[in-house]
Amino acid sequence: MKRYLQAAILLLLSLLLFTGCNKEATPYDRYLAAREKLLNTESVTIERNEDVITLGTDVSAPDNKNSYQINARSLVHFAKGQQSDMFTFEDFSTTETRYPPKKETSHTMSYFKDNCLYMEDFNDSTPNYCQQKAPQKDFAIHTVIMDIQDFPLSAVASQTSQQTEEGEEISFVLDCEKYYQY
């Protein structure tokens, strides 16, 4: 009887160890690992497509409601350089407001080279280059991944993961109160 009890305990411990070792990382864990890998990359190209709808109260609007819809596409290229890091950021966006009805398009370009940031708005005919020295050593890569946020697990209300043709798509729904507290 003692041998059977020892064998059963050994089997249970083996199963616990096996399931503990093979437990798949959560989407949040994979997100953090991918973000860290991106921070240490030599070069990367990112295409971002975004559709945002914002609803709000506006006392000047009929029925006190207003909304904005933004459709945007941006292309970012980043490369580590010997003297300094470099990036280009090109953004195309359309913003549509419900009240007053208005639709605006925008096309901007930013680039960072030799520790200077340059910006141009192609919708504005006046030259609007602006340059500044960037004091932060890793300014370029942090600017490139600025929308790949660092947020605590406690702010995650739900998380999902699915495989697509481009790779794994990880989605989060954040608890706004906890995120803003962070």
N, CA and C atoms as a LAMMPS dump frame, in Angstrom:
ITEM: TIMESTEP
0
ITEM: NUMBER OF ATOMS
546
ITEM: BOX BOUNDS ff ff ff
-5.0000000000000000e+02 5.0000000000000000e+02
-5.0000000000000000e+02 5.0000000000000000e+02
-5.0000000000000000e+02 5.0000000000000000e+02
ITEM: ATOMS id mol type element x y z
1 1 1 N 0.825 -1.195 0
2 1 2 C 0 0 0
3 1 3 C 0.863 1.25 0
4 2 1 N 1.974 1.224 0.772
5 2 2 C 2.858 2.376 0.858
6 2 3 C 3.462 2.682 -0.508
7 3 1 N 3.81 1.626 -1.264
8 3 2 C 4.394 1.82 -2.608
9 3 3 C 3.382 2.473 -3.553
10 4 1 N 2.116 2.057 -3.478
11 4 2 C 1.094 2.642 -4.34
12 4 3 C 0.884 4.124 -4.017
13 5 1 N 0.904 4.449 -2.718
14 5 2 C 0.745 5.835 -2.301
15 5 3 C 1.92 6.681 -2.79
16 6 1 N 3.143 6.139 -2.668
17 6 2 C 4.327 6.86 -3.152
18 6 3 C 4.267 7.036 -4.673
19 7 1 N 3.839 6.012 -5.379
20 7 2 C 3.739 6.085 -6.845
21 7 3 C 2.67 7.104 -7.242
22 8 1 N 1.549 7.12 -6.541
23 8 2 C 0.478 8.07 -6.861
24 8 3 C 0.929 9.507 -6.603
25 9 1 N 1.615 9.733 -5.487
26 9 2 C 2.125 11.076 -5.179
27 9 3 C 3.157 11.499 -6.213
28 10 1 N 4.051 10.587 -6.592
29 10 2 C 5.056 10.888 -7.616
30 10 3 C 4.383 11.216 -8.947
31 11 1 N 3.351 10.467 -9.306
32 11 2 C 2.619 10.727 -10.543
33 11 3 C 1.933 12.099 -10.499
34 12 1 N 1.29 12.425 -9.37
35 12 2 C 0.644 13.737 -9.23
36 12 3 C 1.661 14.867 -9.301
37 13 1 N 2.805 14.722 -8.633
38 13 2 C 3.855 15.742 -8.697
39 13 3 C 4.385 15.891 -10.121
40 14 1 N 4.54 14.785 -10.822
41 14 2 C 5.012 14.827 -12.209
42 14 3 C 4.014 15.567 -13.095
43 15 1 N 2.72 15.276 -12.905
44 15 2 C 1.693 15.963 -13.694
45 15 3 C 1.672 17.459 -13.396
46 16 1 N 1.774 17.817 -12.123
47 16 2 C 1.795 19.238 -11.769
48 16 3 C 3.005 19.937 -12.38
49 17 1 N 4.159 19.306 -12.3
50 17 2 C 5.377 19.875 -12.865
51 17 3 C 5.26 19.987 -14.373
52 18 1 N 4.728 18.935 -15.014
53 18 2 C 4.579 18.944 -16.477
54 18 3 C 3.616 20.035 -16.923
55 19 1 N 2.472 20.154 -16.27
56 19 2 C 1.502 21.182 -16.673
57 19 3 C 2.013 22.569 -16.324
58 20 1 N 2.761 22.7 -15.237
59 20 2 C 3.33 23.997 -14.869
60 20 3 C 4.402 24.438 -15.848
61 21 1 N 5.226 23.527 -16.322
62 21 2 C 6.287 23.871 -17.258
63 21 3 C 5.75 24.164 -18.65
64 22 1 N 4.68 23.497 -19.02
65 22 2 C 4.149 23.671 -20.365
66 22 3 C 3.039 24.714 -20.431
67 23 1 N 2.766 25.357 -19.312
68 23 2 C 1.704 26.366 -19.325
69 23 3 C 2.107 27.486 -20.279
70 24 1 N 1.238 27.749 -21.227
71 24 2 C 1.521 28.762 -22.237
72 24 3 C 1.467 30.148 -21.61
73 25 1 N 2.384 31.021 -22.031
74 25 2 C 2.381 32.392 -21.546
75 25 3 C 1.094 33.086 -21.993
76 26 1 N 0.644 34.027 -21.197
77 26 2 C -0.576 34.761 -21.536
78 26 3 C -0.288 35.716 -22.696
79 27 1 N -1.332 36.183 -23.374
80 27 2 C -1.113 37.197 -24.411
81 27 3 C -0.375 38.422 -23.864
82 28 1 N -0.654 38.804 -22.626
83 28 2 C 0.031 39.945 -22.01
84 28 3 C 1.536 39.684 -21.904
85 29 1 N 1.904 38.466 -21.48
86 29 2 C 3.329 38.114 -21.371
87 29 3 C 4.012 38.165 -22.737
88 30 1 N 3.33 37.651 -23.761
89 30 2 C 3.907 37.669 -25.115
90 30 3 C 4.006 39.094 -25.644
91 31 1 N 3.028 39.93 -25.286
92 31 2 C 3.052 41.342 -25.673
93 31 3 C 4.276 42.044 -25.075
94 32 1 N 4.518 41.822 -23.775
95 32 2 C 5.668 42.439 -23.123
96 32 3 C 6.978 41.957 -23.74
97 33 1 N 7.067 40.667 -24.036
98 33 2 C 8.285 40.126 -24.65
99 33 3 C 8.505 40.712 -26.04
100 34 1 N 7.44 40.843 -26.827
101 34 2 C 7.562 41.416 -28.173
102 34 3 C 7.94 42.887 -28.095
103 35 1 N 7.384 43.62 -27.149
104 35 2 C 7.713 45.037 -26.977
105 35 3 C 9.183 45.204 -26.606
106 36 1 N 9.663 44.364 -25.712
107 36 2 C 11.068 44.427 -25.302
108 36 3 C 11.988 44.091 -26.477
109 37 1 N 11.604 43.099 -27.257
110 37 2 C 12.391 42.732 -28.441
111 37 3 C 12.425 43.889 -29.437
112 38 1 N 11.303 44.566 -29.596
113 38 2 C 11.23 45.705 -30.509
114 38 3 C 12.127 46.851 -30.044
115 39 1 N 12.186 47.073 -28.726
116 39 2 C 13.059 48.119 -28.188
117 39 3 C 14.527 47.857 -28.506
118 40 1 N 14.889 46.604 -28.687
119 40 2 C 16.28 46.242 -28.929
120 40 3 C 16.577 45.891 -30.383
121 41 1 N 15.674 46.195 -31.292
122 41 2 C 15.831 45.811 -32.688
123 41 3 C 16.826 46.707 -33.424
124 42 1 N 17.374 46.192 -34.508
125 42 2 C 18.298 46.962 -35.346
126 42 3 C 17.539 47.794 -36.371
127 43 1 N 16.476 47.232 -36.952
128 43 2 C 15.646 47.971 -37.898
129 43 3 C 14.269 47.326 -37.956
130 44 1 N 13.27 48.154 -38.28
131 44 2 C 11.91 47.655 -38.324
132 44 3 C 11.067 48.591 -39.19
133 45 1 N 10.051 48.024 -39.827
134 45 2 C 9.039 48.797 -40.541
135 45 3 C 7.687 48.418 -39.95
136 46 1 N 6.916 49.422 -39.596
137 46 2 C 5.611 49.19 -38.975
138 46 3 C 4.556 49.918 -39.793
139 47 1 N 3.499 49.202 -40.156
140 47 2 C 2.338 49.835 -40.779
141 47 3 C 1.206 49.755 -39.775
142 48 1 N 0.581 50.883 -39.543
143 48 2 C -0.489 50.939 -38.545
144 48 3 C -1.744 51.484 -39.203
145 49 1 N -2.854 50.775 -39.054
146 49 2 C -4.156 51.224 -39.542
147 49 3 C -5.047 51.401 -38.328
148 50 1 N -5.743 52.524 -38.304
149 50 2 C -6.502 52.86 -37.11
150 50 3 C -7.859 53.441 -37.498
151 51 1 N -8.89 52.966 -36.833
152 51 2 C -10.237 53.525 -36.95
153 51 3 C -10.702 53.835 -35.541
154 52 1 N -10.961 55.105 -35.267
155 52 2 C -11.358 55.533 -33.93
156 52 3 C -12.667 56.309 -34.034
157 53 1 N -13.608 55.974 -33.195
158 53 2 C -14.858 56.718 -33.112
159 53 3 C -14.968 57.238 -31.686
160 54 1 N -15.117 58.55 -31.56
161 54 2 C -15.251 59.182 -30.261
162 54 3 C -16.624 59.829 -30.176
163 55 1 N -17.373 59.479 -29.156
164 55 2 C -18.7 60.061 -28.931
165 55 3 C -18.618 60.958 -27.71
166 56 1 N -19.313 62.081 -27.761
167 56 2 C -19.271 62.982 -26.622
168 56 3 C -20.477 63.88 -26.559
169 57 1 N -20.582 64.605 -25.457
170 57 2 C -21.662 65.564 -25.259
171 57 3 C -21.168 66.929 -25.699
172 58 1 N -21.977 67.606 -26.464
173 58 2 C -21.64 68.933 -26.972
174 58 3 C -22.92 69.752 -26.919
175 59 1 N -22.981 70.749 -26.034
176 59 2 C -24.217 71.512 -25.846
177 59 3 C -24.597 72.313 -27.08
178 60 1 N -23.642 72.578 -27.964
179 60 2 C -23.961 73.339 -29.179
180 60 3 C -24.504 72.449 -30.293
181 61 1 N -24.38 71.145 -30.145
182 61 2 C -24.831 70.215 -31.186
183 61 3 C -26.303 69.873 -30.985
184 62 1 N -27.005 69.562 -32.086
185 62 2 C -28.388 69.087 -31.928
186 62 3 C -28.375 67.814 -31.084
187 63 1 N -29.317 67.642 -30.263
188 63 2 C -29.469 66.51 -29.334
189 63 3 C -28.266 66.346 -28.399
190 64 1 N -27.474 67.408 -28.257
191 64 2 C -26.327 67.457 -27.326
192 64 3 C -25.265 66.392 -27.577
193 65 1 N -25.259 65.789 -28.755
194 65 2 C -24.281 64.733 -29.028
195 65 3 C -23.41 65.117 -30.206
196 66 1 N -22.181 64.732 -30.128
197 66 2 C -21.246 64.954 -31.221
198 66 3 C -20.362 63.72 -31.343
199 67 1 N -19.773 63.558 -32.487
200 67 2 C -18.868 62.424 -32.66
201 67 3 C -17.775 62.79 -33.64
202 68 1 N -16.662 62.128 -33.484
203 68 2 C -15.536 62.251 -34.387
204 68 3 C -15.205 60.853 -34.869
205 69 1 N -14.894 60.741 -36.128
206 69 2 C -14.426 59.466 -36.651
207 69 3 C -13.097 59.738 -37.33
208 70 1 N -12.077 58.995 -36.919
209 70 2 C -10.739 59.174 -37.475
210 70 3 C -10.326 57.871 -38.144
211 71 1 N -9.946 57.966 -39.392
212 71 2 C -9.362 56.841 -40.126
213 71 3 C -7.937 57.246 -40.451
214 72 1 N -6.986 56.463 -40.004
215 72 2 C -5.587 56.839 -40.189
216 72 3 C -4.752 55.641 -40.615
217 73 1 N -3.73 55.941 -41.365
218 73 2 C -2.745 54.942 -41.777
219 73 3 C -1.382 55.582 -41.63
220 74 1 N -0.472 54.896 -40.982
221 74 2 C 0.872 55.438 -40.838
222 74 3 C 1.9 54.368 -41.176
223 75 1 N 3.012 54.831 -41.709
224 75 2 C 4.15 53.971 -42.03
225 75 3 C 5.363 54.497 -41.277
226 76 1 N 6.024 53.605 -40.582
227 76 2 C 7.192 53.984 -39.799
228 76 3 C 8.351 53.081 -40.193
229 77 1 N 9.498 53.694 -40.424
230 77 2 C 10.73 52.946 -40.709
231 77 3 C 11.759 53.389 -39.675
232 78 1 N 12.438 52.43 -39.06
233 78 2 C 13.449 52.72 -38.041
234 78 3 C 14.704 51.923 -38.345
235 79 1 N 15.867 52.536 -38.131
236 79 2 C 17.142 51.829 -38.275
237 79 3 C 18.152 52.425 -37.301
238 80 1 N 18.928 51.544 -36.672
239 80 2 C 20.011 52.008 -35.809
240 80 3 C 21.147 52.464 -36.712
241 81 1 N 21.711 53.61 -36.397
242 81 2 C 22.837 54.127 -37.161
243 81 3 C 24.099 54.119 -36.331
244 82 1 N 25.229 54.322 -36.982
245 82 2 C 26.49 54.35 -36.236
246 82 3 C 26.627 55.628 -35.43
247 83 1 N 26.215 56.759 -36.01
248 83 2 C 26.288 58.034 -35.301
249 83 3 C 25.033 58.274 -34.459
250 84 1 N 23.873 58.042 -35.053
251 84 2 C 22.607 58.189 -34.326
252 84 3 C 21.564 57.308 -35.002
253 85 1 N 20.494 57.035 -34.28
254 85 2 C 19.399 56.251 -34.852
255 85 3 C 18.585 57.137 -35.788
256 86 1 N 17.867 56.487 -36.735
257 86 2 C 17.094 57.231 -37.717
258 86 3 C 15.681 56.65 -37.8
259 87 1 N 14.713 57.493 -38.108
260 87 2 C 13.379 57.003 -38.423
261 87 3 C 12.682 57.97 -39.363
262 88 1 N 11.703 57.429 -40.088
263 88 2 C 10.753 58.251 -40.841
264 88 3 C 9.364 57.82 -40.405
265 89 1 N 8.465 58.779 -40.351
266 89 2 C 7.099 58.519 -39.918
267 89 3 C 6.19 59.293 -40.858
268 90 1 N 5.392 58.582 -41.642
269 90 2 C 4.469 59.224 -42.569
270 90 3 C 3.057 58.847 -42.161
271 91 1 N 2.192 59.865 -42.078
272 91 2 C 0.839 59.667 -41.569
273 91 3 C -0.183 60.242 -42.542
274 92 1 N -1.195 59.446 -42.848
275 92 2 C -2.329 59.865 -43.669
276 92 3 C -3.571 59.697 -42.804
277 93 1 N -4.362 60.751 -42.637
278 93 2 C -5.561 60.588 -41.802
279 93 3 C -6.721 61.417 -42.339
280 94 1 N -7.913 60.933 -42.02
281 94 2 C -9.153 61.621 -42.344
282 94 3 C -9.96 61.718 -41.06
283 95 1 N -10.39 62.933 -40.725
284 95 2 C -11.199 63.152 -39.535
285 95 3 C -12.545 63.705 -39.97
286 96 1 N -13.602 63.059 -39.499
287 96 2 C -14.953 63.484 -39.857
288 96 3 C -15.713 63.783 -38.572
289 97 1 N -16.297 64.991 -38.496
290 97 2 C -17.1 65.354 -37.329
291 97 3 C -18.573 65.343 -37.71
292 98 1 N -19.382 64.994 -36.739
293 98 2 C -20.823 64.933 -36.963
294 98 3 C -21.437 66.328 -36.934
295 99 1 N -20.99 67.168 -35.971
296 99 2 C -21.529 68.52 -35.877
297 99 3 C -20.418 69.476 -35.512
298 100 1 N -20.175 70.514 -36.244
299 100 2 C -20.737 70.733 -37.574
300 100 3 C -20.166 69.708 -38.539
301 101 1 N -20.94 69.305 -39.533
302 101 2 C -20.441 68.292 -40.47
303 101 3 C -19.181 68.805 -41.172
304 102 1 N -18.105 68.082 -40.985
305 102 2 C -16.842 68.516 -41.557
306 102 3 C -15.949 67.297 -41.762
307 103 1 N -15.208 67.307 -42.845
308 103 2 C -14.281 66.223 -43.142
309 103 3 C -12.937 66.855 -43.507
310 104 1 N -11.894 66.456 -42.794
311 104 2 C -10.564 66.996 -43.038
312 104 3 C -9.587 65.85 -43.275
313 105 1 N -8.671 66.086 -44.203
314 105 2 C -7.624 65.096 -44.441
315 105 3 C -6.282 65.698 -44.054
316 106 1 N -5.36 64.841 -43.728
317 106 2 C -4.041 65.287 -43.298
318 106 3 C -2.976 64.331 -43.835
319 107 1 N -1.85 64.889 -44.2
320 107 2 C -0.702 64.098 -44.647
321 107 3 C 0.538 64.766 -44.053
322 108 1 N 1.186 64.077 -43.137
323 108 2 C 2.363 64.638 -42.483
324 108 3 C 3.534 63.671 -42.587
325 109 1 N 4.722 64.233 -42.461
326 109 2 C 5.949 63.43 -42.501
327 109 3 C 6.882 63.951 -41.41
328 110 1 N 7.438 63.045 -40.671
329 110 2 C 8.452 63.385 -39.678
330 110 3 C 9.649 62.49 -39.928
331 111 1 N 10.816 63.005 -39.655
332 111 2 C 11.975 62.132 -39.692
333 111 3 C 13.002 62.605 -38.682
334 112 1 N 13.791 61.674 -38.229
335 112 2 C 14.789 61.915 -37.197
336 112 3 C 16.119 61.43 -37.73
337 113 1 N 17.079 62.34 -37.822
338 113 2 C 18.402 62.005 -38.339
339 113 3 C 19.415 62.914 -37.672
340 114 1 N 20.564 62.371 -37.345
341 114 2 C 21.643 63.134 -36.703
342 114 3 C 21.146 63.881 -35.464
343 115 1 N 20.343 63.196 -34.673
344 115 2 C 19.794 63.721 -33.419
345 115 3 C 18.92 64.956 -33.585
346 116 1 N 18.358 65.152 -34.759
347 116 2 C 17.425 66.264 -34.992
348 116 3 C 16.1 65.703 -35.494
349 117 1 N 15.017 66.317 -35.067
350 117 2 C 13.676 65.915 -35.483
351 117 3 C 13.151 66.95 -36.465
352 118 1 N 12.69 66.49 -37.628
353 118 2 C 12.148 67.361 -38.664
354 118 3 C 10.703 66.956 -38.917
355 119 1 N 9.824 67.942 -39.118
356 119 2 C 8.415 67.66 -39.37
357 119 3 C 7.92 68.516 -40.529
358 120 1 N 6.998 67.961 -41.305
359 120 2 C 6.378 68.709 -42.389
360 120 3 C 4.935 68.27 -42.533
361 121 1 N 4.065 69.262 -42.68
362 121 2 C 2.653 69.017 -42.935
363 121 3 C 2.412 69.34 -44.397
364 122 1 N 2.12 68.319 -45.208
365 122 2 C 1.972 68.522 -46.651
366 122 3 C 0.694 69.275 -47.012
367 123 1 N -0.247 69.403 -46.081
368 123 2 C -1.471 70.158 -46.339
369 123 3 C -1.255 71.653 -46.141
370 124 1 N -0.16 72.027 -45.504
371 124 2 C 0.157 73.422 -45.224
372 124 3 C 1.202 73.878 -46.237
373 125 1 N 0.889 74.93 -47.009
374 125 2 C 1.809 75.368 -48.064
375 125 3 C 3.016 76.128 -47.526
376 126 1 N 2.931 76.624 -46.298
377 126 2 C 4.084 77.323 -45.747
378 126 3 C 5.088 76.301 -45.213
379 127 1 N 6.369 76.563 -45.418
380 127 2 C 7.361 75.618 -44.881
381 127 3 C 7.234 75.569 -43.358
382 128 1 N 7.11 74.414 -42.845
383 128 2 C 6.957 74.288 -41.399
384 128 3 C 7.895 73.23 -40.826
385 129 1 N 9.111 73.238 -41.32
386 129 2 C 10.11 72.359 -40.737
387 129 3 C 10.452 72.857 -39.348
388 130 1 N 10.61 71.957 -38.49
389 130 2 C 10.973 72.288 -37.123
390 130 3 C 12.047 71.293 -36.731
391 131 1 N 13.072 71.743 -36.117
392 131 2 C 14.095 70.79 -35.704
393 131 3 C 14.497 71.059 -34.265
394 132 1 N 14.885 70.028 -33.616
395 132 2 C 15.317 70.147 -32.23
396 132 3 C 16.295 69.041 -31.931
397 133 1 N 17.169 69.291 -31.024
398 133 2 C 18.076 68.245 -30.564
399 133 3 C 17.309 67.347 -29.6
400 134 1 N 17.5 66.084 -29.717
401 134 2 C 16.82 65.137 -28.837
402 134 3 C 17.783 64.701 -27.743
403 135 1 N 17.495 65.034 -26.492
404 135 2 C 18.422 64.702 -25.414
405 135 3 C 18.422 63.223 -25.038
406 136 1 N 17.327 62.536 -25.288
407 136 2 C 17.199 61.139 -24.883
408 136 3 C 17.973 60.261 -25.854
409 137 1 N 18.844 59.395 -25.323
410 137 2 C 19.691 58.551 -26.169
411 137 3 C 18.863 57.661 -27.093
412 138 1 N 17.808 57.066 -26.581
413 138 2 C 16.992 56.152 -27.377
414 138 3 C 15.699 56.826 -27.842
415 139 1 N 15.759 58.122 -28.119
416 139 2 C 14.603 58.901 -28.553
417 139 3 C 13.945 58.288 -29.785
418 140 1 N 14.74 57.883 -30.77
419 140 2 C 14.189 57.395 -32.038
420 140 3 C 13.328 56.157 -31.841
421 141 1 N 13.834 55.135 -31.185
422 141 2 C 13.066 53.904 -31.03
423 141 3 C 11.856 54.135 -30.129
424 142 1 N 11.967 54.955 -29.103
425 142 2 C 10.811 55.226 -28.248
426 142 3 C 9.74 56.006 -28.993
427 143 1 N 10.14 56.86 -29.933
428 143 2 C 9.165 57.578 -30.749
429 143 3 C 8.462 56.62 -31.695
430 144 1 N 9.217 55.696 -32.27
431 144 2 C 8.644 54.731 -33.209
432 144 3 C 7.619 53.843 -32.524
433 145 1 N 7.893 53.413 -31.3
434 145 2 C 6.964 52.495 -30.63
435 145 3 C 6.082 53.203 -29.614
436 146 1 N 5.92 54.531 -29.767
437 146 2 C 5.159 55.284 -28.769
438 146 3 C 3.738 54.758 -28.587
439 147 1 N 3.148 54.184 -29.617
440 147 2 C 1.798 53.675 -29.487
441 147 3 C 1.755 52.234 -29.002
442 148 1 N 2.897 51.64 -28.845
443 148 2 C 2.949 50.291 -28.288
444 148 3 C 3.183 50.488 -26.796
445 149 1 N 2.1 50.659 -26.097
446 149 2 C 2.113 51.146 -24.73
447 149 3 C 2.651 50.142 -23.719
448 150 1 N 3.192 50.709 -22.669
449 150 2 C 3.582 49.95 -21.497
450 150 3 C 2.457 50.152 -20.479
451 151 1 N 1.78 49.088 -20.097
452 151 2 C 0.693 49.197 -19.137
453 151 3 C 0.715 47.974 -18.243
454 152 1 N 0.254 48.124 -16.996
455 152 2 C 0.311 47.007 -16.049
456 152 3 C -0.779 45.974 -16.31
457 153 1 N -0.501 44.761 -15.926
458 153 2 C -1.473 43.683 -16.062
459 153 3 C -2.755 44.007 -15.304
460 154 1 N -2.644 44.739 -14.201
461 154 2 C -3.837 45.062 -13.409
462 154 3 C -4.827 45.937 -14.186
463 155 1 N -4.371 46.621 -15.238
464 155 2 C -5.267 47.467 -16.041
465 155 3 C -5.983 46.683 -17.136
466 156 1 N -5.605 45.423 -17.341
467 156 2 C -6.197 44.608 -18.397
468 156 3 C -7.511 44.005 -17.906
469 157 1 N -8.605 44.378 -18.579
470 157 2 C -9.908 43.812 -18.24
471 157 3 C -10.089 42.461 -18.933
472 158 1 N -9.623 42.36 -20.191
473 158 2 C -9.663 41.089 -20.909
474 158 3 C -8.577 41.105 -21.984
475 159 1 N -8.172 39.926 -22.398
476 159 2 C -7.139 39.791 -23.416
477 159 3 C -7.453 38.597 -24.306
478 160 1 N -7.166 38.753 -25.6
479 160 2 C -7.381 37.663 -26.546
480 160 3 C -6.187 37.592 -27.483
481 161 1 N -6.076 36.45 -28.127
482 161 2 C -4.989 36.227 -29.067
483 161 3 C -5.506 35.345 -30.189
484 162 1 N -5.119 35.693 -31.412
485 162 2 C -5.49 34.837 -32.537
486 162 3 C -4.389 34.895 -33.585
487 163 1 N -4.222 33.814 -34.315
488 163 2 C -3.228 33.756 -35.385
489 163 3 C -3.833 34.303 -36.665
490 164 1 N -3.08 35.148 -37.359
491 164 2 C -3.494 35.681 -38.655
492 164 3 C -2.401 35.357 -39.661
493 165 1 N -2.616 35.717 -40.917
494 165 2 C -1.591 35.485 -41.934
495 165 3 C -0.319 36.252 -41.617
496 166 1 N -0.443 37.424 -40.984
497 166 2 C 0.718 38.248 -40.659
498 166 3 C 1.411 37.81 -39.371
499 167 1 N 0.775 36.982 -38.582
500 167 2 C 1.34 36.558 -37.304
501 167 3 C 0.274 36.59 -36.23
502 168 1 N 0.693 36.687 -34.994
503 168 2 C -0.242 36.678 -33.877
504 168 3 C -0.799 38.084 -33.652
505 169 1 N -2.11 38.166 -33.5
506 169 2 C -2.775 39.427 -33.182
507 169 3 C -3.226 39.341 -31.734
508 170 1 N -2.719 40.256 -30.925
509 170 2 C -3.054 40.28 -29.507
510 170 3 C -3.914 41.51 -29.261
511 171 1 N -5.047 41.313 -28.587
512 171 2 C -5.964 42.418 -28.305
513 171 3 C -6.209 42.516 -26.807
514 172 1 N -6.335 43.751 -26.345
515 172 2 C -6.611 44.01 -24.933
516 172 3 C -7.798 44.952 -24.816
517 173 1 N -8.604 44.731 -23.811
518 173 2 C -9.596 45.701 -23.371
519 173 3 C -9.089 46.157 -22.016
520 174 1 N -8.879 47.473 -21.893
521 174 2 C -8.316 48 -20.653
522 174 3 C -9.407 48.564 -19.758
523 175 1 N -9.216 48.431 -18.474
524 175 2 C -10.063 49.067 -17.478
525 175 3 C -9.577 50.512 -17.389
526 176 1 N -10.358 51.447 -17.892
527 176 2 C -9.923 52.839 -18.001
528 176 3 C -9.5 53.432 -16.664
529 177 1 N -10.256 53.175 -15.606
530 177 2 C -9.911 53.741 -14.31
531 177 3 C -8.541 53.259 -13.843
532 178 1 N -8.285 51.97 -13.981
533 178 2 C -6.99 51.425 -13.552
534 178 3 C -5.861 51.905 -14.448
535 179 1 N -6.143 52.017 -15.757
536 179 2 C -5.111 52.484 -16.684
537 179 3 C -4.728 53.93 -16.377
538 180 1 N -5.719 54.792 -16.159
539 180 2 C -5.427 56.195 -15.878
540 180 3 C -4.803 56.392 -14.512
541 181 1 N -5.109 55.512 -13.56
542 181 2 C -4.421 55.558 -12.274
543 181 3 C -2.94 55.255 -12.471
544 182 1 N -2.654 54.307 -13.378
545 182 2 C -1.273 53.941 -13.689
546 182 3 C -0.552 55.13 -14.323
